[in-house]
Amino acid sequence: MKNLMLLIVFTISLSCCKNDDDTPSNPIDQLPPATQTGENTFGCLLDGEAFLPGAGPNNLDCVYQFVNGGYFFALQANKRDENFNRITIALGTINLQIEEQLTFSLFENTSGNAIGIYSYATRKSYTSHTHRRINNYKA
C-alpha cells in the first residue's frame, strides 16, 4: 500500500510540471506571423521582450480613414502586467497618407506627422486635498 501511494504521488508530481519547451526563447519567435489579410494580430518588441495584446475588451484597435481632406491612422495595443497595470503602445498619423516601403519618424502630435506613444498606467489613484483658485473668473 505504501508503494502504491508513493507511485501515485510521484505520478501526480510529474504531471504538474510546466513544459518550458512550448514557449520559444527568442522574443522574435514569440511574435505572430506577419499578415496582410486583416487577421487582427499585433506584436512588437518592447525593450527586447515580446509585446502582445492581452485578452479582454479593447486590447487591439486599428483604423485608417480619410476625414475632412486628410488621412488618419491609429493603432493601439493594450495588455496588463502581473500587477494588473495597463501597458499601452500606440502609433498614429495626423493628416499623413501611408504608403508602402516608406519609413516614418515619430515626432510630436501635429498635422503631417507620425507619432508613437507608450503608456504605463497603474491602478492607484492619487488625489491632492489642496485646492487653490487661480483667478476670479465669472461666467
Secondary structure, 3 states (H helix, E strand, C coil): CHHHHHHHHHHHHHHCCCCHHHCCCCHHHHCCCCCCCCCCCCCEEECCEEECCCCCCCCEEEEEEEECCEEEEEEEEEEECCCCCEEEEEEEEECCCCCCCCCCCECCCCCCCEEEEEEEECCCCCCCCCCCCCCCCCC
